Amino acid sequence: MIKKHIPNAITCANLFSGCIGIVHAFNGELEIAAYFVLLSGIFDFFDGFAARLLNVKSNIGKELDSLADVVSFGFLPGVVMFQLLSQSIHTYAYLPYAGFIITVFSALRLAKFNVDTRQTEDFIGLNTPMNTLFIVSLPFIQKDYPLLIGSVPFLLGLVVLLSWLLVSEIRIFSLKFSSAGWQQNKIKYLFLILSAVLVLFLKFLAVPFILVLYIGLSLIHFRNIPK
């Protein structure tokens, strides 16, 4: 049946978009790369949605999704961080490679997700798309705060913090919907509404606040829920 291949085709579109984004990132076109991250994120959302809608979930689809994500939301943000560090460092030629620590921990996070039975509904550790969205927002924020984003200690600190968040034991709610009901999804709707308000007023500067909001709401939401 053709329909069983639809979710995998969407996942492949995620991978393809990520590959194009990587080319632009290596060329120093970080803002263009960010738009391809957004495109990959859209495909990443709809592949699972399509699989549930068509009732064609498969082990191959799950593995393919992780392989696509390690490119679009693992290697690509690593390249962006590498480029940001390269722009900020002129003496230590090898230090920018620290940006690829993001790629390593993204791969660890995805491998952990595949074998961790606790992550069937939600996440344990920051999910790679949200981590990538934050990283690709940095070149846009750099226009207004060049000294901050151009600071080597700041960027290396982000590498350490984000790598830890990826493999941490912090429970994070998923943004994928199994139904449209308010009661089952109120934390997700609240997050999306607040995020939209932040973007409306702050534009790309909103992304760091959205990341903090995402983690904060998750901590509140799962505070009294047993693991």
Kinemage of the C-alpha trace (Angstrom):
@kinemage 1
@onewidth
@group {chain A} dominant
@subgroup {mainchain}
@vectorlist {calphas} color= white
{ca met a 1} P 0.000 0.000 0.000
{ca ile a 2} L 1.206 3.476 -0.842
{ca lys a 3} L -0.041 5.000 2.404
{ca lys a 4} L 2.447 3.034 4.519
{ca his a 5} L 5.295 4.855 2.761
{ca ile a 6} L 3.899 8.366 3.303
{ca pro a 7} L 5.322 8.931 6.830
{ca asn a 8} L 8.757 7.659 5.744
{ca ala a 9} L 8.677 9.961 2.707
{ca ile a 10} L 8.005 12.907 5.032
{ca thr a 11} L 10.892 11.796 7.261
{ca cys a 12} L 13.152 11.676 4.192
{ca ala a 13} L 12.084 15.254 3.418
{ca asn a 14} L 13.245 16.182 6.920
{ca leu a 15} L 16.623 14.579 6.182
{ca phe a 16} L 16.885 16.233 2.763
{ca ser a 17} L 16.125 19.666 4.234
{ca gly a 18} L 18.735 19.110 6.917
{ca cys a 19} L 21.366 18.246 4.300
{ca ile a 20} L 20.664 21.471 2.407
{ca gly a 21} L 20.828 23.428 5.667
{ca ile a 22} L 24.231 21.907 6.436
{ca val a 23} L 25.613 23.065 3.076
{ca his a 24} L 24.461 26.617 3.778
{ca ala a 25} L 25.870 26.449 7.318
{ca phe a 26} L 29.298 25.370 6.064
{ca asn a 27} L 29.142 28.245 3.564
{ca gly a 28} L 28.594 30.630 6.463
{ca glu a 29} L 24.977 31.306 5.465
{ca leu a 30} L 23.677 30.606 8.947
{ca glu a 31} L 20.395 32.440 8.561
{ca ile a 32} L 19.470 30.422 5.474
{ca ala a 33} L 20.447 27.265 7.356
{ca ala a 34} L 18.008 28.284 10.107
{ca tyr a 35} L 15.114 28.355 7.653
{ca phe a 36} L 15.925 24.818 6.557
{ca val a 37} L 15.927 23.787 10.224
{ca leu a 38} L 12.396 25.147 10.478
{ca leu a 39} L 11.440 23.176 7.378
{ca ser a 40} L 12.967 20.020 8.851
{ca gly a 41} L 11.021 20.663 12.053
{ca ile a 42} L 7.756 20.866 10.141
{ca phe a 43} L 8.475 17.572 8.396
{ca asp a 44} L 9.546 16.025 11.717
{ca phe a 45} L 6.205 16.971 13.254
{ca phe a 46} L 4.085 15.698 10.406
{ca asp a 47} L 5.808 12.345 9.848
{ca gly a 48} L 4.665 11.089 13.242
{ca phe a 49} L 1.277 12.746 12.788
{ca ala a 50} L 0.854 10.988 9.433
{ca ala a 51} L 1.907 7.638 10.899
{ca arg a 52} L -0.701 7.917 13.650
{ca leu a 53} L -3.391 9.207 11.296
{ca leu a 54} L -2.827 6.424 8.757
{ca asn a 55} L -2.130 3.832 11.455
{ca val a 56} L 1.085 2.747 9.760
{ca lys a 57} L 3.654 3.010 12.553
{ca ser a 58} L 6.698 0.807 12.007
{ca asn a 59} L 10.097 0.049 13.520
{ca ile a 60} L 11.744 1.151 10.285
{ca gly a 61} L 9.956 4.486 10.529
{ca lys a 62} L 11.189 4.963 14.098
{ca glu a 63} L 14.792 4.205 13.144
{ca leu a 64} L 14.619 6.367 10.017
{ca asp a 65} L 13.259 9.246 12.095
{ca ser a 66} L 16.254 9.084 14.438
{ca leu a 67} L 18.710 8.875 11.541
{ca ala a 68} L 17.124 11.934 9.935
{ca asp a 69} L 17.115 13.797 13.244
{ca val a 70} L 20.799 13.172 13.910
{ca val a 71} L 21.518 15.026 10.662
{ca ser a 72} L 18.958 17.840 10.844
{ca phe a 73} L 19.008 18.305 14.628
{ca gly a 74} L 22.448 16.945 15.471
{ca phe a 75} L 25.017 17.605 12.782
{ca leu a 76} L 23.454 20.849 11.516
{ca pro a 77} L 23.435 22.650 14.916
{ca gly a 78} L 26.975 21.387 15.455
{ca val a 79} L 28.029 23.081 12.214
{ca val a 80} L 26.294 26.312 13.243
{ca met a 81} L 28.069 26.299 16.612
{ca phe a 82} L 31.360 25.500 14.852
{ca gln a 83} L 30.873 28.519 12.589
{ca leu a 84} L 29.979 30.830 15.476
{ca leu a 85} L 33.094 29.763 17.354
{ca ser a 86} L 35.198 30.105 14.196
{ca gln a 87} L 34.021 33.696 13.806
{ca ser a 88} L 34.982 34.437 17.414
{ca ile a 89} L 38.356 32.663 17.581
{ca his a 90} L 41.429 33.688 15.638
{ca thr a 91} L 44.221 32.181 17.737
{ca tyr a 92} L 43.182 28.661 18.700
{ca ala a 93} L 42.481 26.980 15.374
{ca tyr a 94} L 41.080 23.767 16.817
{ca leu a 95} L 38.809 25.193 19.513
{ca pro a 96} L 35.825 25.737 17.147
{ca tyr a 97} L 35.584 21.951 16.780
{ca ala a 98} L 34.096 22.009 20.271
{ca gly a 99} L 30.862 22.955 18.501
{ca phe a 100} L 30.551 19.356 17.337
{ca ile a 101} L 30.187 18.238 20.942
{ca ile a 102} L 26.571 19.283 20.342
{ca thr a 103} L 26.412 16.703 17.545
{ca val a 104} L 27.844 13.975 19.771
{ca phe a 105} L 25.393 14.601 22.598
{ca ser a 106} L 22.492 14.906 20.154
{ca ala a 107} L 23.328 11.433 18.853
{ca leu a 108} L 23.527 10.131 22.430
{ca arg a 109} L 20.189 11.731 23.207
{ca leu a 110} L 18.517 10.124 20.158
{ca ala a 111} L 20.021 6.709 20.934
{ca lys a 112} L 18.794 7.034 24.509
{ca phe a 113} L 15.320 7.932 23.271
{ca asn a 114} L 15.165 4.793 21.110
{ca val a 115} L 15.819 2.412 24.004
{ca asp a 116} L 14.271 4.302 26.935
{ca thr a 117} L 10.765 2.942 27.568
{ca arg a 118} L 9.967 5.981 29.741
{ca gln a 119} L 9.882 8.196 26.644
{ca thr a 120} L 6.849 6.798 24.855
{ca glu a 121} L 4.691 9.860 25.594
{ca asp a 122} L 7.148 12.530 26.740
{ca phe a 123} L 10.903 13.141 26.768
{ca ile a 124} L 13.651 12.585 29.294
{ca gly a 125} L 16.134 15.326 28.486
{ca leu a 126} L 15.801 18.230 26.068
{ca asn a 127} L 14.623 17.110 22.643
{ca thr a 128} L 16.950 17.769 19.711
{ca pro a 129} L 14.576 19.952 17.614
{ca met a 130} L 14.139 22.457 20.464
{ca asn a 131} L 17.879 22.446 21.127
{ca thr a 132} L 18.553 23.077 17.434
{ca leu a 133} L 15.976 25.851 17.229
{ca phe a 134} L 17.790 27.651 20.032
{ca ile a 135} L 21.213 27.270 18.404
{ca val a 136} L 20.110 28.475 14.959
{ca ser a 137} L 18.495 31.543 16.549
{ca leu a 138} L 21.909 32.730 17.771
{ca pro a 139} L 23.082 34.237 14.443
{ca phe a 140} L 19.918 36.357 14.337
{ca ile a 141} L 20.355 37.476 17.947
{ca gln a 142} L 24.005 38.240 17.222
{ca lys a 143} L 22.942 41.226 15.100
{ca asp a 144} L 21.680 43.004 18.211
{ca tyr a 145} L 24.084 41.493 20.749
{ca pro a 146} L 27.368 40.884 18.871
{ca leu a 147} L 29.582 41.046 21.962
{ca leu a 148} L 27.542 38.388 23.779
{ca ile a 149} L 27.086 35.903 20.932
{ca gly a 150} L 30.652 36.576 19.782
{ca ser a 151} L 32.045 35.724 23.206
{ca val a 152} L 34.025 32.464 23.256
{ca pro a 153} L 33.363 31.725 26.971
{ca phe a 154} L 29.634 32.304 26.387
{ca leu a 155} L 29.502 29.966 23.370
{ca leu a 156} L 31.563 27.257 25.080
{ca gly a 157} L 29.338 27.598 28.139
{ca leu a 158} L 26.314 27.032 25.906
{ca val a 159} L 27.933 23.932 24.421
{ca val a 160} L 28.386 22.467 27.910
{ca leu a 161} L 24.915 23.466 29.136
{ca leu a 162} L 23.031 22.272 26.060
{ca ser a 163} L 24.972 19.004 25.923
{ca trp a 164} L 24.030 18.337 29.534
{ca leu a 165} L 20.373 19.200 28.929
{ca leu a 166} L 20.212 16.769 26.010
{ca val a 167} L 21.119 13.764 28.156
{ca ser a 168} L 19.746 15.005 31.487
{ca glu a 169} L 16.979 13.321 33.468
{ca ile a 170} L 14.703 16.354 33.204
{ca arg a 171} L 11.254 15.267 32.052
{ca ile a 172} L 10.020 17.365 29.118
{ca phe a 173} L 6.543 17.278 27.610
{ca ser a 174} L 6.202 16.426 23.934
{ca leu a 175} L 4.571 18.874 21.524
{ca lys a 176} L 3.065 16.113 19.400
{ca phe a 177} L -0.705 15.882 19.757
{ca ser a 178} L -2.613 12.602 19.921
{ca ser a 179} L -5.910 14.543 20.152
{ca ala a 180} L -7.121 18.131 19.951
{ca gly a 181} L -8.787 18.212 23.391
{ca trp a 182} L -7.898 21.039 25.785
{ca gln a 183} L -7.845 18.954 28.964
{ca gln a 184} L -5.281 16.464 27.678
{ca asn a 185} L -3.150 19.142 26.018
{ca lys a 186} L -3.557 22.285 28.131
{ca ile a 187} L 0.169 22.501 28.974
{ca lys a 188} L 0.990 22.310 25.254
{ca tyr a 189} L -1.590 24.932 24.302
{ca leu a 190} L -0.393 27.222 27.091
{ca phe a 191} L 3.186 26.867 25.902
{ca leu a 192} L 2.270 27.546 22.268
{ca ile a 193} L 0.187 30.623 23.168
{ca leu a 194} L 2.902 32.111 25.390
{ca ser a 195} L 5.555 31.326 22.769
{ca ala a 196} L 3.504 33.086 20.075
{ca val a 197} L 3.225 36.187 22.291
{ca leu a 198} L 6.980 36.172 22.911
{ca val a 199} L 7.737 35.870 19.188
{ca leu a 200} L 5.275 38.657 18.412
{ca phe a 201} L 7.080 41.094 20.710
{ca leu a 202} L 10.684 39.848 20.666
{ca lys a 203} L 11.033 38.053 17.308
{ca phe a 204} L 14.212 35.915 17.285
{ca leu a 205} L 15.221 37.148 20.730
{ca ala a 206} L 12.177 35.237 21.976
{ca val a 207} L 13.785 31.843 21.326
{ca pro a 208} L 16.004 31.732 24.466
{ca phe a 209} L 12.988 32.728 26.565
{ca ile a 210} L 10.904 30.054 24.838
{ca leu a 211} L 13.526 27.450 25.731
{ca val a 212} L 13.477 28.532 29.387
{ca leu a 213} L 9.654 28.563 29.295
{ca tyr a 214} L 9.597 25.047 27.828
{ca ile a 215} L 11.837 23.635 30.532
{ca gly a 216} L 10.111 25.621 33.293
{ca leu a 217} L 6.601 24.521 32.321
{ca ser a 218} L 7.832 20.931 32.057
{ca leu a 219} L 9.257 21.055 35.585
{ca ile a 220} L 5.972 22.456 36.890
{ca his a 221} L 3.828 20.033 34.888
{ca phe a 222} L 5.673 16.895 36.008
{ca arg a 223} L 6.370 18.087 39.544
{ca asn a 224} L 3.767 15.818 41.160
{ca ile a 225} L 3.633 13.146 38.489
{ca pro a 226} L 5.660 10.008 39.287
{ca lys a 227} L 8.345 9.022 36.779
